[in-house]
């Protein structure tokens, strides 16, 4: 069942069976504590009206739990649907009192959804599985790196967003390096099936990262809107830095597109050359056997008056003529450089 505007029912359309639970982090300049909450009641018991909060939701299977969390923080129903729809395209929007980011995390060949929500004094992250992607940010809060606990929630939001964008940059660089390696193989006139499969795989990965980073770059200005109360002037430079990283990710992705297009053309060209080489060899073999086929055809007609058929050395003569004809054809083709 799909989420739609005519139903109050929420459906998670992914296939990750991770049990829904929350890693709740509460912090301020004076204190820090964290806990695992397996039910909504655990969150309420911990209290969410003090200090600043980071609510890390792992697993989206329990839609009722997700709904209670979102309702508690006054997140509207449309955002709830987008959280649970793992096929939703990447986007950034300013929705009421929240900045909302819909995007993806890449783990090798596995792609999973991630959602970032920033409100006043609260950041919520939703991931499909037991994600360790933001563990560096957790460690920074635990150790109060750069006095992160004294900063407002928009700073944490920028840190998490930057972690995502940095992973896109790294992935684009990795794809670019793999394309460079393939280019070296293709320039060696290699046309193996393995290279074709690698090109198809890299093209798939390129399309995934392109569909992720391009919408984020196009819509990033919604976060930096001058009238936004969710981004403080103090932390705006950090958001500008994220924007620079996004631009870098887009440029690297476009570079991958151009390289991939060139490699596909090179692969097709190599394939054509290889096919021409095969046809050339087959033509040479056929040319050598044309006079032999002619001779065999003549002697196979079995006319009554063919004196060489009754000759004592006729068989040896036939072999001699065919060998001489074949060798002559070969030498003629060789002298003309197989043209």
LINPEJO-V569937 format. One record per residue. RES is the residue in one small letter. PSI is psi in radians with two decimals (999 if undefined). Layout:
res=RES psi=PSI
res=RES psi=PSI
This chain:
res=x psi=2.30
res=x psi=2.62
res=x psi=2.38
res=x psi=2.96
res=x psi=-0.20
res=x psi=0.17
res=x psi=2.49
res=x psi=0.04
res=x psi=2.30
res=x psi=2.38
res=x psi=2.27
res=x psi=2.09
res=x psi=0.25
res=x psi=-3.08
res=x psi=0.25
res=x psi=2.14
res=x psi=0.27
res=x psi=2.28
res=x psi=2.30
res=x psi=2.20
res=x psi=2.88
res=x psi=2.31
res=x psi=1.82
res=x psi=2.14
res=x psi=2.15
res=x psi=2.34
res=x psi=2.74
res=x psi=-3.09
res=x psi=-0.49
res=x psi=-0.46
res=x psi=2.91
res=x psi=2.36
res=x psi=2.73
res=x psi=2.66
res=x psi=2.77
res=x psi=2.20
res=x psi=2.01
res=x psi=-0.21
res=x psi=2.83
res=x psi=-0.58
res=x psi=-0.58
res=x psi=-0.68
res=x psi=-0.79
res=x psi=-0.71
res=x psi=-0.59
res=x psi=-0.48
res=x psi=2.28
res=x psi=0.23
res=x psi=0.05
res=x psi=2.59
res=x psi=-2.82
res=x psi=2.65
res=x psi=2.52
res=x psi=1.98
res=x psi=1.84
res=x psi=1.87
res=x psi=2.09
res=x psi=2.21
res=x psi=2.28
res=x psi=0.21
res=x psi=-0.70
res=x psi=1.56
res=x psi=-0.51
res=x psi=-0.70
res=x psi=-0.79
res=x psi=-0.77
res=x psi=-0.75
res=x psi=-0.72
res=x psi=-0.86
res=x psi=-0.71
res=x psi=-0.70
res=x psi=-0.66
res=x psi=0.22
res=x psi=0.66
res=x psi=2.25
res=x psi=2.96
res=x psi=-0.63
res=x psi=-0.68
res=x psi=-0.64
res=x psi=-0.76
res=x psi=-0.74
res=x psi=-0.56
res=x psi=-0.71
res=x psi=-0.25
res=x psi=1.67
res=x psi=-0.23
res=x psi=0.04
res=x psi=2.36
res=x psi=2.72
res=x psi=2.49
res=x psi=2.82
res=x psi=2.34
res=x psi=2.67
res=x psi=1.90
res=x psi=1.76
res=x psi=-2.12
res=x psi=0.38
res=x psi=2.52
res=x psi=2.31
res=x psi=2.17
res=x psi=2.20
res=x psi=2.09
res=x psi=-2.85
res=x psi=2.77
res=x psi=2.43
res=x psi=2.13
res=x psi=1.54
res=x psi=-2.08
res=x psi=-0.04
res=x psi=2.30
res=x psi=2.24
res=x psi=2.72
res=x psi=2.67
res=x psi=2.48
res=x psi=2.36
res=x psi=2.31
res=x psi=2.25
res=x psi=2.21
res=x psi=-2.90
res=x psi=2.01
res=x psi=0.35
res=x psi=2.44
res=x psi=2.30
res=x psi=2.37
res=x psi=2.38
res=x psi=2.12
res=x psi=2.68
res=x psi=-0.64
res=x psi=-2.87
res=x psi=1.29
res=x psi=2.35
res=x psi=0.18
res=x psi=-0.65
res=x psi=0.35
res=x psi=-0.51
res=x psi=-0.66
res=x psi=-0.65
res=x psi=-0.79
res=x psi=-0.66
res=x psi=-0.68
res=x psi=-0.72
res=x psi=-0.69
res=x psi=0.03
res=x psi=0.80
res=x psi=2.31
res=x psi=0.51
res=x psi=0.76
res=x psi=-0.48
res=x psi=-0.40
res=x psi=-0.19
res=x psi=2.82
res=x psi=2.94
res=x psi=-0.44
res=x psi=-0.48
res=x psi=-0.79
res=x psi=-0.71
res=x psi=-0.76
res=x psi=-0.63
res=x psi=-0.80
res=x psi=-0.74
res=x psi=-0.71
res=x psi=-0.62
res=x psi=-0.75
res=x psi=-0.86
res=x psi=-0.68
res=x psi=-0.62
res=x psi=-0.58
res=x psi=-0.69
res=x psi=-0.80
res=x psi=-0.71
res=x psi=-0.72
res=x psi=-0.70
res=x psi=-0.73
res=x psi=-0.78
res=x psi=-0.73
res=x psi=-0.73
res=x psi=-0.72
res=x psi=-0.63
res=x psi=-0.66
res=x psi=-0.71
res=x psi=-0.71
res=x psi=-0.62
res=x psi=-0.71
res=x psi=-0.74
res=x psi=-0.71
res=x psi=-0.61
res=x psi=-0.33
res=x psi=0.24
res=x psi=0.57
res=x psi=2.36
res=x psi=0.67
res=x psi=2.76
res=x psi=-0.59
res=x psi=-0.69
res=x psi=-0.70
res=x psi=-0.72
res=x psi=-0.68
res=x psi=-0.71
res=x psi=-0.74
res=x psi=-0.71
res=x psi=-0.77
res=x psi=-0.60
res=x psi=-0.69
res=x psi=-0.78
res=x psi=-0.67
res=x psi=-0.79
res=x psi=-0.65
res=x psi=-0.80
res=x psi=-0.57
res=x psi=-0.79
res=x psi=-0.32
res=x psi=-0.89
res=x psi=-0.59
res=x psi=-0.84
res=x psi=-0.64
res=x psi=-0.73
res=x psi=-0.73
res=x psi=-0.53
res=x psi=0.07
res=x psi=-0.47
res=x psi=-0.35
res=x psi=-0.53
res=x psi=-0.66
res=x psi=0.26
res=x psi=2.32
res=x psi=-0.50
res=x psi=-0.02
res=x psi=2.26
res=x psi=-0.06
res=x psi=-0.29
res=x psi=2.01
res=x psi=2.71
res=x psi=-0.55
res=x psi=-0.68
res=x psi=-0.03
res=x psi=-0.65
res=x psi=-0.58
res=x psi=-0.64
res=x psi=-0.62
res=x psi=-0.62
res=x psi=-0.70
res=x psi=-0.69
res=x psi=-0.71
res=x psi=-0.72
res=x psi=-0.64
res=x psi=-0.75
res=x psi=-0.72
res=x psi=-0.73
res=x psi=-0.73
res=x psi=-0.76
res=x psi=-0.73
res=x psi=-0.67
res=x psi=-0.73
res=x psi=-0.64
res=x psi=-0.67
res=x psi=-0.68
res=x psi=-0.81
res=x psi=-0.75
res=x psi=-0.74
res=x psi=-0.72
res=x psi=-0.75
res=x psi=-0.70
res=x psi=-0.62
res=x psi=-0.74
res=x psi=-0.73
res=x psi=-0.69
res=x psi=-0.77
res=x psi=-0.73
res=x psi=-0.78
res=x psi=-0.67
res=x psi=-0.73
res=x psi=-0.74
res=x psi=-0.71
res=x psi=-0.71
res=x psi=-0.72
res=x psi=-0.68
res=x psi=-0.74
res=x psi=-0.79
res=x psi=-0.63
res=x psi=-0.79
res=x psi=-0.72
res=x psi=-0.67
res=x psi=-0.71
res=x psi=-0.81
res=x psi=-0.75
res=x psi=-0.70
res=x psi=-0.71
res=x psi=-0.62
res=x psi=-0.12
res=x psi=-0.91
res=x psi=-0.57
res=x psi=-0.72
res=x psi=-0.67
res=x psi=-0.83
res=x psi=-0.79
res=x psi=-0.66
res=x psi=-0.71
res=x psi=-0.86
res=x psi=-0.27
res=x psi=0.01
res=x psi=-0.33
res=x psi=0.70
res=x psi=2.67
res=x psi=-0.72
res=x psi=1.40
res=x psi=1.54
res=x psi=-0.54
res=x psi=-0.31
res=x psi=-0.54
res=x psi=-0.05
res=x psi=2.54
res=x psi=-0.62
res=x psi=0.32
res=x psi=-0.73
res=x psi=-0.80
res=x psi=-0.64
res=x psi=-0.74
res=x psi=-0.80
res=x psi=-0.70
res=x psi=-0.80
res=x psi=-0.75
res=x psi=-0.70
res=x psi=-0.73
res=x psi=-0.74
res=x psi=-0.76
res=x psi=-0.77
res=x psi=-0.68
res=x psi=-0.75
res=x psi=-0.75
res=x psi=-0.79
res=x psi=-0.66
res=x psi=-0.80
res=x psi=-0.67
res=x psi=-0.70
res=x psi=-0.46
res=x psi=0.27
res=x psi=0.71
res=x psi=0.31
res=x psi=999
